[in-house]
Amino acid sequence: MLVTDQPIRVGDLCRMGDTVGVIEDIGMRSTRVRTAERTIVTVPNGQASSMIVENFATRDKISFKHVIGLRDETTPDQLRQVLAGVRKLLGHAQLQADSARVRLVRFGAPSLDLEASAYVLATALETYLKIQEELLLQIMDAVEAAGTTLAFPSQTT
């Protein structure tokens, strides 16, 4: 199945069972996977053909989904300003426009939680990470411009 159907190819980043890594070799009897720890995991092809294989190399876009916790002292006006600022960011050229949204999703114990999500129109992980970093920094700027701050778990003693 691995040789004829080719659900994976050498060089693909995949998850096979609990193993995530880059396919290094697909032989007649086994497939070798190079993990992030730089080890080689050998998976018998008989076993690989009966497990769920997730091939990240075939993605056409990558999901950006983050919860933004604002301090519970944030006023409704500040919250509206943060929402408007983040919505502008979600118009980024590298985001799929019809998938982009930001909403207040809950009143958490230590925070007011917003959820920002969109599909990033990138298939390479490094490109995605660059766009994600850019968006997260701009979200921080929008929060600061509204006069509030991000909430972090804290404890008063």
Contacts in CASP RR format, 6 or more apart in sequence:
PFRMAT RR
TARGET T0000
AUTHOR 0000-0000-0000
METHOD contacts of the structure
MODEL  1
MLVTDQPIRVGDLCRMGDTVGVIEDIGMRSTRVRTAERTIVTVPNGQASS
MIVENFATRDKISFKHVIGLRDETTPDQLRQVLAGVRKLLGHAQLQADSA
RVRLVRFGAPSLDLEASAYVLATALETYLKIQEELLLQIMDAVEAAGTTL
AFPSQTT
1 7 0 8 1.000
1 45 0 8 1.000
1 49 0 8 1.000
2 8 0 8 1.000
2 26 0 8 1.000
2 31 0 8 1.000
2 45 0 8 1.000
2 48 0 8 1.000
2 49 0 8 1.000
3 26 0 8 1.000
3 27 0 8 1.000
3 28 0 8 1.000
7 53 0 8 1.000
7 55 0 8 1.000
8 14 0 8 1.000
8 23 0 8 1.000
8 26 0 8 1.000
8 31 0 8 1.000
8 53 0 8 1.000
8 55 0 8 1.000
9 23 0 8 1.000
9 26 0 8 1.000
9 57 0 8 1.000
10 23 0 8 1.000
10 24 0 8 1.000
10 25 0 8 1.000
10 26 0 8 1.000
11 22 0 8 1.000
11 23 0 8 1.000
11 24 0 8 1.000
11 57 0 8 1.000
12 22 0 8 1.000
12 23 0 8 1.000
12 55 0 8 1.000
12 56 0 8 1.000
12 57 0 8 1.000
12 58 0 8 1.000
13 20 0 8 1.000
13 21 0 8 1.000
13 22 0 8 1.000
13 55 0 8 1.000
13 56 0 8 1.000
13 57 0 8 1.000
13 125 0 8 1.000
14 20 0 8 1.000
14 21 0 8 1.000
14 22 0 8 1.000
14 23 0 8 1.000
14 33 0 8 1.000
14 53 0 8 1.000
14 54 0 8 1.000
14 55 0 8 1.000
14 56 0 8 1.000
14 57 0 8 1.000
15 21 0 8 1.000
15 53 0 8 1.000
15 54 0 8 1.000
15 56 0 8 1.000
16 31 0 8 1.000
16 33 0 8 1.000
16 43 0 8 1.000
16 48 0 8 1.000
16 51 0 8 1.000
16 53 0 8 1.000
16 54 0 8 1.000
17 51 0 8 1.000
17 52 0 8 1.000
17 53 0 8 1.000
19 33 0 8 1.000
19 35 0 8 1.000
19 41 0 8 1.000
19 43 0 8 1.000
20 35 0 8 1.000
20 36 0 8 1.000
21 33 0 8 1.000
21 34 0 8 1.000
21 35 0 8 1.000
21 36 0 8 1.000
22 33 0 8 1.000
22 34 0 8 1.000
23 31 0 8 1.000
23 32 0 8 1.000
23 33 0 8 1.000
23 34 0 8 1.000
24 32 0 8 1.000
24 33 0 8 1.000
24 34 0 8 1.000
24 40 0 8 1.000
25 31 0 8 1.000
25 32 0 8 1.000
26 45 0 8 1.000
27 45 0 8 1.000
28 45 0 8 1.000
29 44 0 8 1.000
29 45 0 8 1.000
30 42 0 8 1.000
30 43 0 8 1.000
30 44 0 8 1.000
30 45 0 8 1.000
31 42 0 8 1.000
31 43 0 8 1.000
31 45 0 8 1.000
31 48 0 8 1.000
32 40 0 8 1.000
32 41 0 8 1.000
32 42 0 8 1.000
32 43 0 8 1.000
33 40 0 8 1.000
33 41 0 8 1.000
33 42 0 8 1.000
33 43 0 8 1.000
34 40 0 8 1.000
35 41 0 8 1.000
56 125 0 8 1.000
57 123 0 8 1.000
59 123 0 8 1.000
60 123 0 8 1.000
61 96 0 8 1.000
61 119 0 8 1.000
61 120 0 8 1.000
61 121 0 8 1.000
61 122 0 8 1.000
61 123 0 8 1.000
62 119 0 8 1.000
62 120 0 8 1.000
62 122 0 8 1.000
62 123 0 8 1.000
62 125 0 8 1.000
62 128 0 8 1.000
63 117 0 8 1.000
63 119 0 8 1.000
63 120 0 8 1.000
64 95 0 8 1.000
64 116 0 8 1.000
64 117 0 8 1.000
64 118 0 8 1.000
64 119 0 8 1.000
64 120 0 8 1.000
64 128 0 8 1.000
64 131 0 8 1.000
64 132 0 8 1.000
64 135 0 8 1.000
65 115 0 8 1.000
65 116 0 8 1.000
65 117 0 8 1.000
66 115 0 8 1.000
66 116 0 8 1.000
66 117 0 8 1.000
66 136 0 8 1.000
66 139 0 8 1.000
67 105 0 8 1.000
67 113 0 8 1.000
67 114 0 8 1.000
67 115 0 8 1.000
68 82 0 8 1.000
68 86 0 8 1.000
68 113 0 8 1.000
68 114 0 8 1.000
68 115 0 8 1.000
68 116 0 8 1.000
68 139 0 8 1.000
68 143 0 8 1.000
68 150 0 8 1.000
69 111 0 8 1.000
69 112 0 8 1.000
69 113 0 8 1.000
69 114 0 8 1.000
69 150 0 8 1.000
69 151 0 8 1.000
70 78 0 8 1.000
70 79 0 8 1.000
70 82 0 8 1.000
70 111 0 8 1.000
70 112 0 8 1.000
70 113 0 8 1.000
70 114 0 8 1.000
70 143 0 8 1.000
70 148 0 8 1.000
70 149 0 8 1.000
70 150 0 8 1.000
70 151 0 8 1.000
71 111 0 8 1.000
71 112 0 8 1.000
71 148 0 8 1.000
71 149 0 8 1.000
71 150 0 8 1.000
71 151 0 8 1.000
72 107 0 8 1.000
72 108 0 8 1.000
72 110 0 8 1.000
72 111 0 8 1.000
72 112 0 8 1.000
72 151 0 8 1.000
73 148 0 8 1.000
74 82 0 8 1.000
74 112 0 8 1.000
74 146 0 8 1.000
74 148 0 8 1.000
75 148 0 8 1.000
78 146 0 8 1.000
78 147 0 8 1.000
78 148 0 8 1.000
79 104 0 8 1.000
79 112 0 8 1.000
79 146 0 8 1.000
79 148 0 8 1.000
81 142 0 8 1.000
81 145 0 8 1.000
81 146 0 8 1.000
81 147 0 8 1.000
82 114 0 8 1.000
82 142 0 8 1.000
82 143 0 8 1.000
82 146 0 8 1.000
82 148 0 8 1.000
83 102 0 8 1.000
83 103 0 8 1.000
83 104 0 8 1.000
83 114 0 8 1.000
85 142 0 8 1.000
85 145 0 8 1.000
85 146 0 8 1.000
86 102 0 8 1.000
86 114 0 8 1.000
86 116 0 8 1.000
86 139 0 8 1.000
86 142 0 8 1.000
87 102 0 8 1.000
88 142 0 8 1.000
89 135 0 8 1.000
89 138 0 8 1.000
89 139 0 8 1.000
89 142 0 8 1.000
90 100 0 8 1.000
90 101 0 8 1.000
90 102 0 8 1.000
90 116 0 8 1.000
90 118 0 8 1.000
91 97 0 8 1.000
91 100 0 8 1.000
92 118 0 8 1.000
92 131 0 8 1.000
92 134 0 8 1.000
92 135 0 8 1.000
94 120 0 8 1.000
94 121 0 8 1.000
94 122 0 8 1.000
94 131 0 8 1.000
95 118 0 8 1.000
95 119 0 8 1.000
95 120 0 8 1.000
95 121 0 8 1.000
95 131 0 8 1.000
96 118 0 8 1.000
96 119 0 8 1.000
96 120 0 8 1.000
96 121 0 8 1.000
99 117 0 8 1.000
99 118 0 8 1.000
99 119 0 8 1.000
100 117 0 8 1.000
100 118 0 8 1.000
101 116 0 8 1.000
101 117 0 8 1.000
101 118 0 8 1.000
102 114 0 8 1.000
102 115 0 8 1.000
102 116 0 8 1.000
102 117 0 8 1.000
103 114 0 8 1.000
103 115 0 8 1.000
104 112 0 8 1.000
104 113 0 8 1.000
104 114 0 8 1.000
105 113 0 8 1.000
105 114 0 8 1.000
105 115 0 8 1.000
106 112 0 8 1.000
106 113 0 8 1.000
107 113 0 8 1.000
110 151 0 8 1.000
110 152 0 8 1.000
110 153 0 8 1.000
110 154 0 8 1.000
111 151 0 8 1.000
112 151 0 8 1.000
116 135 0 8 1.000
116 139 0 8 1.000
120 128 0 8 1.000
120 131 0 8 1.000
120 132 0 8 1.000
122 128 0 8 1.000
122 131 0 8 1.000
140 150 0 8 1.000
143 149 0 8 1.000
143 150 0 8 1.000
END
